[in-house]
């Protein structure tokens, strides 16, 4: 009898991938925002996202926060694969090594999500280029391009706003085993997105360099046609913050604008002028917020900013561009597009009402659902474990579940999400869709958020709670966490009995969606 | 039906003469049906009408049962009295005790409803027996 079963194919081999290169601190922060969006349920046309962070500042606070966040995301997502009841953490995020391994390649091309530049740890630029062994003529020529200060610059905290150093050091990536693995793993329908800031050192240098190498299509002596003709998007982040004046620091925000102008002039010829990118996004802001001047290292932990969220939306926008409208031939983009991000109202404190409809449709429901999920987890869950959603099933949500690794990882991710919201809330421009109060420690770092109202559905700035006639009859309608629990009980019935981790996420995801549809949107 | 309920009521409370008159006047059937319907309605009220997370602890369930018991106790106290008095029979304490029995019958219906139909309640399916 013929076997009528469908062919058993590991579909992951055939799913198009979106490779995202996050260069420098801005790259890491934008990827953090993208991770938050994906966790909340924002979807793209790509079913696999492969972030690669390129930053020499291995101790960078922002970088390490993002890397940890991506790792936590993966752990949570891996428990929820192919589970239709759940909308959170739905998109697979892979390391480059995992993407390579899925195609049968060597699985340790880079460790985690960060590409580690060799020769920058505890070393000076002078040693990196082997300056002392150059002959006198080359030394003089090098001196034309690099000052003594440049030559003595320590590389282990990045390029401190010097793209001339960055462009030399970053060349290493394009000759690396990791770049070779990326090139050989790049398939026909895959896409590339590059995130960089234009006013610093690492991103401004790395973006055109990376782009040029991709468009050449030759990596480690081998030609890759798919790579050369890849659909490439990029966002170049214009100045959106300044750093405090510090005479001892090499970073001076007074130079941000002039560096931006110089870089844009270069891009006009070498990026946009030669049609290297299919979609280039520009974003920036009035520079009204000032960060502490930290050259790099673990103390460089800038508050999350709305610009980074909007930049992450550029990735979503790029990923969702219809393949029929983007193509590349002979390494040149056909009909490249250039986009900017705008808000509907010019205000110091943005909420969902201040965004255009397209942005609202993309993020409002998912971010709000994840926000309410967070609120329930921190404010209600520990005391509400006796209700059917938690305890009427074989796999219960109880103190034991809350002590297990999955819930702890989820709690850490959720806390990062709340800190992210709190940081954007207090930044300039402020993104404050929710009526929250950031909580801070003695160093004025955001550690969590709190709410000052018992009225759960009055927490969206600019959005009124939806009310029915029963809401005006005392004792009839369910409100706040009671309504949430009722939605959870109902959702738990739909989700049914499955593993406790899947049941937890599916129940909360479905219930929260139902809740916000009832009361808010 | 009268015979069925007489067994039930007399298992709970039997007084020679008084109980025999209740059978003779066929009062057990309407009282029992009313008590059972009341117990079922109380169950529907708790599990499907109120059906809310903030009213789903065992003592909420017990308070509904207590209210239903009281209601049926009053019904049981006053229902047979005028009918027995019209045929010249006078009792005193017996009416209170049959009231208690009537409340108990209604409570049995409420408990049976709980045992078989609480599973379909969204918010109170574990009340009063947690899993």
Interface residues (C-beta under 8 A of the other chain):
Chain A: X384 X386 X387 X388 X391 X392 X396 X478 X482 X485 X486 X489 X490 X493
Chain B: X52 X53 X54 X56 X57 X122 X123 X124 X125 X126 X130 X131
